[in-house]
Amino acid sequence: MSMSTHADTRAKQRGIPPLVVEWLERFGEEQHDHHGAVILHFSKRSTRRLERAVGRDPVRRMNDYLRCYAVVKAGTVITVGKRYKRVRT
C-alpha cells in the first residue's frame, strides 16, 4: 500500500514509525467507516498474530504504538493517528 503525502506528514508529526504502519497493513483489524474507507487498528487478536510473526519481545518494545490506527481508501493510507478511545466493533 502506498501512503499519501498527508499520511506521511501526519506520521512524522505524531511520531509513528513506518514499521507500525506496515504492521497495521499486515496484521491490523479492519473496521469500515461507512464513507468508503477502512480503519486499521490493533485488537487483542491481531496483536497475538503479530507476536507470532515477529516475536513477543519486539512487540513488547513497541507497545506504545499498538494504539495507532491507519485510514485506508482505495489502497492508499490517507491518514494515521493514535487512538484515545476504545474502538467499538
C-alpha positions as a Markdown table, in Angstrom:
| # | Residue | x | y | z |
|---|---|---|---|---|
| 1 | Met | 0.0 | 0.0 | 0.0 |
| 2 | Ser | 1.1 | 3.5 | -0.7 |
| 3 | Met | 1.0 | 6.4 | 1.7 |
| 4 | Ser | -0.4 | 9.8 | 0.8 |
| 5 | Thr | 1.6 | 12.9 | 1.4 |
| 6 | His | -0.9 | 13.8 | 4.2 |
| 7 | Ala | -0.5 | 10.4 | 5.9 |
| 8 | Asp | 3.3 | 10.7 | 5.7 |
| 9 | Thr | 3.2 | 14.2 | 7.2 |
| 10 | Arg | 0.9 | 13.1 | 10.0 |
| 11 | Ala | 3.0 | 10.0 | 10.8 |
| 12 | Lys | 6.1 | 12.3 | 11.2 |
| 13 | Gln | 4.2 | 14.8 | 13.3 |
| 14 | Arg | 2.7 | 12.1 | 15.5 |
| 15 | Gly | 5.9 | 10.1 | 15.8 |
| 16 | Ile | 4.5 | 7.0 | 14.2 |
| 17 | Pro | 7.3 | 4.9 | 12.6 |
| 18 | Pro | 6.8 | 3.4 | 9.2 |
| 19 | Leu | 7.2 | -0.1 | 10.7 |
| 20 | Val | 4.0 | 0.4 | 12.7 |
| 21 | Val | 2.1 | 1.4 | 9.6 |
| 22 | Glu | 3.4 | -1.8 | 7.9 |
| 23 | Trp | 2.3 | -3.9 | 10.8 |
| 24 | Leu | -1.2 | -2.3 | 10.6 |
| 25 | Glu | -1.4 | -3.2 | 7.0 |
| 26 | Arg | -0.3 | -6.8 | 7.5 |
| 27 | Phe | -1.9 | -7.6 | 10.9 |
| 28 | Gly | -4.4 | -4.9 | 11.8 |
| 29 | Glu | -8.2 | -5.5 | 12.2 |
| 30 | Glu | -10.4 | -3.7 | 9.7 |
| 31 | Gln | -13.4 | -1.6 | 10.5 |
| 32 | His | -15.4 | 0.2 | 7.8 |
| 33 | Asp | -16.1 | 3.8 | 8.4 |
| 34 | His | -19.2 | 3.8 | 6.1 |
| 35 | His | -17.7 | 6.6 | 4.0 |
| 36 | Gly | -15.7 | 4.3 | 1.6 |
| 37 | Ala | -12.6 | 3.9 | 3.8 |
| 38 | Val | -11.3 | 1.2 | 6.2 |
| 39 | Ile | -9.8 | 1.9 | 9.6 |
| 40 | Leu | -7.0 | -0.5 | 10.5 |
| 41 | His | -6.2 | -0.9 | 14.3 |
| 42 | Phe | -4.7 | -3.4 | 16.6 |
| 43 | Ser | -7.0 | -5.7 | 18.6 |
| 44 | Lys | -6.0 | -8.4 | 21.0 |
| 45 | Arg | -6.3 | -11.0 | 18.2 |
| 46 | Ser | -4.2 | -9.0 | 15.8 |
| 47 | Thr | -1.6 | -8.3 | 18.5 |
| 48 | Arg | -1.3 | -12.1 | 19.1 |
| 49 | Arg | -0.9 | -12.7 | 15.3 |
| 50 | Leu | 1.8 | -10.0 | 15.3 |
| 51 | Glu | 3.6 | -11.6 | 18.3 |
| 52 | Arg | 3.6 | -15.0 | 16.5 |
| 53 | Ala | 5.1 | -13.4 | 13.3 |
| 54 | Val | 7.8 | -11.1 | 14.7 |
| 55 | Gly | 8.2 | -12.4 | 18.3 |
| 56 | Arg | 7.0 | -11.2 | 21.7 |
| 57 | Asp | 10.0 | -9.0 | 22.6 |
| 58 | Pro | 9.8 | -6.6 | 19.6 |
| 59 | Val | 6.0 | -6.2 | 20.1 |
| 60 | Arg | 6.6 | -5.5 | 23.8 |
| 61 | Arg | 9.2 | -2.8 | 23.0 |
| 62 | Met | 6.7 | -1.2 | 20.5 |
| 63 | Asn | 3.8 | -1.4 | 22.9 |
| 64 | Asp | 3.2 | 2.3 | 22.9 |
| 65 | Tyr | 2.4 | 2.2 | 19.2 |
| 66 | Leu | -0.2 | -0.5 | 19.5 |
| 67 | Arg | -2.9 | 2.1 | 19.9 |
| 68 | Cys | -2.2 | 3.6 | 16.5 |
| 69 | Tyr | -4.6 | 3.4 | 13.6 |
| 70 | Ala | -4.5 | 4.0 | 9.8 |
| 71 | Val | -7.3 | 5.0 | 7.5 |
| 72 | Val | -7.1 | 3.4 | 4.1 |
| 73 | Lys | -9.1 | 4.4 | 1.0 |
| 74 | Ala | -8.7 | 2.8 | -2.5 |
| 75 | Gly | -5.4 | 1.1 | -1.5 |
| 76 | Thr | -3.8 | 4.3 | -0.1 |
| 77 | Val | -3.2 | 5.1 | 3.5 |
| 78 | Ile | -4.8 | 8.6 | 3.8 |
| 79 | Thr | -4.0 | 9.3 | 7.5 |
| 80 | Val | -2.6 | 7.8 | 10.6 |
| 81 | Gly | -3.0 | 8.6 | 14.3 |
| 82 | Lys | -3.3 | 7.4 | 17.9 |
| 83 | Arg | -6.5 | 6.2 | 19.5 |
| 84 | Tyr | -7.5 | 7.6 | 22.7 |
| 85 | Lys | -10.9 | 6.0 | 22.9 |
| 86 | Arg | -11.9 | 2.3 | 22.6 |
| 87 | Val | -12.7 | 1.1 | 19.1 |
| 88 | Arg | -16.2 | -0.4 | 19.0 |
| 89 | Thr | -16.7 | -3.4 | 16.8 |
